Amino acid sequence: MGKLSLQAMIEAAVFAAFALLLDLLPSIEVTHVISLSFAMLPVFVVAFRWGFKASVASGFIWSLLQIVTGDANDILNPIQGIMEYPVAFSFIGFAGLFRPLIERSCRHAKRGTMTFWICLSVLAGSFARYFWHFVAGVFFWGSYAPKGQSAFLYSFITNGVTMIGNGILCAAVAAILFNAAPQLLTKYRNQHGHAA
């Protein structure tokens, strides 16, 4: 893996800011601790266009923006804060590991295969992120579990429902978006044929 190009770094930052804006919109409240949103979608766009490193950077920048803007208002201590923000959000970038498969399917106009890899990519990135929220839930949020319910089960249910819901929502929007405009997967190339 080489260095990130300037264009990739700029897109990673811009899409991280877009993710923050989407995160500020009202989400679908399932319960007082479970809400659904497609705010991860911009990081997935970076993953589909640039791959693993750029999407990890985008997720990381998004987490820092949340902390700086005060949107990260549920930090209990430094370890939990690092785990649930920079680490968890960076792990969304695991979706970028599927980029070559998505790109190949798009290049060969295999829309069904492309949609499959996009959905699998989104679910992988969602799972990778929410794994860290699950771990934090067990160790830091377990006291909020209903009486008689273990911290493990509480975190598993809360973060599991959130992960599945957000993953399905993002996968559906991404599949519709990239089937309607597959050119979004293509990087702009300058006159010399190199990505700008």
Contacts in CASP RR format, 6 or more apart in sequence:
PFRMAT RR
TARGET T0000
AUTHOR 0000-0000-0000
METHOD contacts of the structure
MODEL  1
MGKLSLQAMIEAAVFAAFALLLDLLPSIEVTHVISLSFAMLPVFVVAFRW
GFKASVASGFIWSLLQIVTGDANDILNPIQGIMEYPVAFSFIGFAGLFRP
LIERSCRHAKRGTMTFWICLSVLAGSFARYFWHFVAGVFFWGSYAPKGQS
AFLYSFITNGVTMIGNGILCAAVAAILFNAAPQLLTKYRNQHGHAA
1 52 0 8 1.000
1 53 0 8 1.000
2 53 0 8 1.000
4 12 0 8 1.000
4 50 0 8 1.000
4 53 0 8 1.000
4 54 0 8 1.000
4 57 0 8 1.000
5 195 0 8 1.000
5 196 0 8 1.000
7 187 0 8 1.000
7 188 0 8 1.000
7 195 0 8 1.000
7 196 0 8 1.000
8 46 0 8 1.000
8 50 0 8 1.000
8 53 0 8 1.000
8 54 0 8 1.000
8 195 0 8 1.000
9 54 0 8 1.000
9 57 0 8 1.000
11 46 0 8 1.000
11 49 0 8 1.000
11 50 0 8 1.000
11 54 0 8 1.000
11 58 0 8 1.000
12 46 0 8 1.000
12 50 0 8 1.000
12 54 0 8 1.000
12 55 0 8 1.000
12 57 0 8 1.000
12 58 0 8 1.000
12 59 0 8 1.000
12 61 0 8 1.000
13 58 0 8 1.000
13 61 0 8 1.000
15 42 0 8 1.000
15 43 0 8 1.000
15 45 0 8 1.000
15 46 0 8 1.000
15 58 0 8 1.000
16 42 0 8 1.000
16 43 0 8 1.000
16 58 0 8 1.000
16 59 0 8 1.000
16 60 0 8 1.000
16 61 0 8 1.000
16 62 0 8 1.000
16 65 0 8 1.000
17 61 0 8 1.000
17 65 0 8 1.000
18 42 0 8 1.000
19 39 0 8 1.000
19 40 0 8 1.000
19 41 0 8 1.000
19 42 0 8 1.000
19 43 0 8 1.000
19 58 0 8 1.000
19 59 0 8 1.000
19 62 0 8 1.000
20 39 0 8 1.000
20 62 0 8 1.000
20 65 0 8 1.000
20 66 0 8 1.000
20 69 0 8 1.000
20 71 0 8 1.000
22 37 0 8 1.000
22 38 0 8 1.000
22 39 0 8 1.000
22 41 0 8 1.000
22 42 0 8 1.000
23 37 0 8 1.000
23 39 0 8 1.000
23 66 0 8 1.000
23 71 0 8 1.000
24 71 0 8 1.000
25 37 0 8 1.000
25 39 0 8 1.000
27 35 0 8 1.000
27 36 0 8 1.000
27 37 0 8 1.000
27 39 0 8 1.000
28 35 0 8 1.000
28 36 0 8 1.000
28 37 0 8 1.000
29 35 0 8 1.000
30 36 0 8 1.000
30 161 0 8 1.000
33 144 0 8 1.000
33 158 0 8 1.000
34 158 0 8 1.000
34 161 0 8 1.000
34 162 0 8 1.000
35 162 0 8 1.000
36 162 0 8 1.000
36 165 0 8 1.000
36 166 0 8 1.000
36 169 0 8 1.000
37 166 0 8 1.000
37 169 0 8 1.000
38 166 0 8 1.000
38 169 0 8 1.000
38 170 0 8 1.000
38 173 0 8 1.000
40 92 0 8 1.000
40 122 0 8 1.000
40 125 0 8 1.000
40 126 0 8 1.000
40 129 0 8 1.000
40 166 0 8 1.000
40 167 0 8 1.000
40 170 0 8 1.000
41 170 0 8 1.000
41 173 0 8 1.000
41 174 0 8 1.000
41 177 0 8 1.000
42 58 0 8 1.000
43 55 0 8 1.000
43 58 0 8 1.000
43 59 0 8 1.000
43 62 0 8 1.000
43 89 0 8 1.000
43 92 0 8 1.000
43 93 0 8 1.000
43 95 0 8 1.000
44 55 0 8 1.000
44 92 0 8 1.000
44 95 0 8 1.000
44 121 0 8 1.000
44 122 0 8 1.000
44 125 0 8 1.000
44 170 0 8 1.000
44 174 0 8 1.000
45 174 0 8 1.000
45 184 0 8 1.000
46 54 0 8 1.000
46 55 0 8 1.000
46 58 0 8 1.000
47 54 0 8 1.000
47 55 0 8 1.000
47 58 0 8 1.000
47 92 0 8 1.000
47 93 0 8 1.000
47 95 0 8 1.000
47 96 0 8 1.000
47 98 0 8 1.000
47 99 0 8 1.000
47 121 0 8 1.000
47 125 0 8 1.000
48 95 0 8 1.000
48 96 0 8 1.000
48 99 0 8 1.000
48 102 0 8 1.000
48 103 0 8 1.000
48 118 0 8 1.000
48 121 0 8 1.000
48 174 0 8 1.000
48 178 0 8 1.000
48 184 0 8 1.000
48 185 0 8 1.000
49 99 0 8 1.000
49 184 0 8 1.000
49 185 0 8 1.000
49 187 0 8 1.000
50 96 0 8 1.000
50 99 0 8 1.000
50 187 0 8 1.000
51 93 0 8 1.000
51 96 0 8 1.000
51 97 0 8 1.000
51 99 0 8 1.000
52 93 0 8 1.000
52 94 0 8 1.000
52 96 0 8 1.000
52 97 0 8 1.000
52 99 0 8 1.000
55 92 0 8 1.000
55 93 0 8 1.000
55 95 0 8 1.000
55 96 0 8 1.000
56 90 0 8 1.000
56 91 0 8 1.000
56 92 0 8 1.000
56 93 0 8 1.000
58 92 0 8 1.000
58 93 0 8 1.000
59 89 0 8 1.000
59 90 0 8 1.000
59 92 0 8 1.000
59 93 0 8 1.000
60 86 0 8 1.000
60 89 0 8 1.000
60 90 0 8 1.000
62 89 0 8 1.000
63 72 0 8 1.000
63 85 0 8 1.000
63 86 0 8 1.000
63 88 0 8 1.000
63 89 0 8 1.000
63 90 0 8 1.000
64 85 0 8 1.000
64 86 0 8 1.000
65 71 0 8 1.000
66 72 0 8 1.000
66 85 0 8 1.000
66 89 0 8 1.000
67 75 0 8 1.000
67 85 0 8 1.000
72 81 0 8 1.000
72 85 0 8 1.000
74 84 0 8 1.000
75 81 0 8 1.000
75 84 0 8 1.000
75 85 0 8 1.000
76 140 0 8 1.000
77 140 0 8 1.000
80 136 0 8 1.000
80 139 0 8 1.000
80 140 0 8 1.000
81 136 0 8 1.000
83 132 0 8 1.000
83 135 0 8 1.000
83 136 0 8 1.000
84 132 0 8 1.000
84 133 0 8 1.000
84 136 0 8 1.000
87 132 0 8 1.000
88 129 0 8 1.000
88 130 0 8 1.000
88 131 0 8 1.000
88 132 0 8 1.000
88 133 0 8 1.000
88 136 0 8 1.000
89 129 0 8 1.000
91 125 0 8 1.000
91 128 0 8 1.000
91 129 0 8 1.000
91 131 0 8 1.000
91 132 0 8 1.000
92 125 0 8 1.000
92 126 0 8 1.000
92 128 0 8 1.000
92 129 0 8 1.000
93 125 0 8 1.000
93 128 0 8 1.000
94 124 0 8 1.000
94 125 0 8 1.000
94 128 0 8 1.000
95 121 0 8 1.000
95 122 0 8 1.000
95 124 0 8 1.000
95 125 0 8 1.000
95 128 0 8 1.000
96 121 0 8 1.000
97 121 0 8 1.000
97 124 0 8 1.000
98 117 0 8 1.000
98 118 0 8 1.000
98 120 0 8 1.000
98 121 0 8 1.000
98 124 0 8 1.000
99 121 0 8 1.000
101 117 0 8 1.000
102 114 0 8 1.000
102 117 0 8 1.000
102 118 0 8 1.000
102 121 0 8 1.000
102 185 0 8 1.000
103 185 0 8 1.000
105 111 0 8 1.000
105 112 0 8 1.000
105 113 0 8 1.000
105 114 0 8 1.000
105 116 0 8 1.000
105 117 0 8 1.000
106 114 0 8 1.000
106 178 0 8 1.000
106 182 0 8 1.000
106 185 0 8 1.000
106 186 0 8 1.000
111 179 0 8 1.000
111 182 0 8 1.000
114 178 0 8 1.000
114 179 0 8 1.000
114 182 0 8 1.000
115 175 0 8 1.000
115 178 0 8 1.000
115 179 0 8 1.000
118 171 0 8 1.000
118 174 0 8 1.000
118 175 0 8 1.000
118 178 0 8 1.000
119 171 0 8 1.000
119 174 0 8 1.000
119 175 0 8 1.000
122 167 0 8 1.000
122 170 0 8 1.000
122 171 0 8 1.000
122 174 0 8 1.000
123 167 0 8 1.000
123 171 0 8 1.000
126 163 0 8 1.000
126 166 0 8 1.000
126 167 0 8 1.000
126 170 0 8 1.000
127 163 0 8 1.000
129 163 0 8 1.000
130 159 0 8 1.000
130 160 0 8 1.000
130 162 0 8 1.000
130 163 0 8 1.000
130 166 0 8 1.000
133 155 0 8 1.000
133 159 0 8 1.000
133 162 0 8 1.000
133 163 0 8 1.000
134 155 0 8 1.000
134 156 0 8 1.000
134 159 0 8 1.000
134 160 0 8 1.000
135 155 0 8 1.000
136 155 0 8 1.000
137 151 0 8 1.000
137 154 0 8 1.000
137 155 0 8 1.000
137 158 0 8 1.000
137 159 0 8 1.000
138 151 0 8 1.000
138 152 0 8 1.000
138 155 0 8 1.000
139 151 0 8 1.000
141 151 0 8 1.000
141 154 0 8 1.000
141 155 0 8 1.000
141 158 0 8 1.000
142 151 0 8 1.000
142 154 0 8 1.000
142 155 0 8 1.000
143 151 0 8 1.000
144 154 0 8 1.000
145 151 0 8 1.000
145 153 0 8 1.000
145 154 0 8 1.000
146 154 0 8 1.000
177 184 0 8 1.000
178 184 0 8 1.000
178 185 0 8 1.000
187 195 0 8 1.000
187 196 0 8 1.000
188 195 0 8 1.000
188 196 0 8 1.000
189 195 0 8 1.000
189 196 0 8 1.000
190 196 0 8 1.000
END
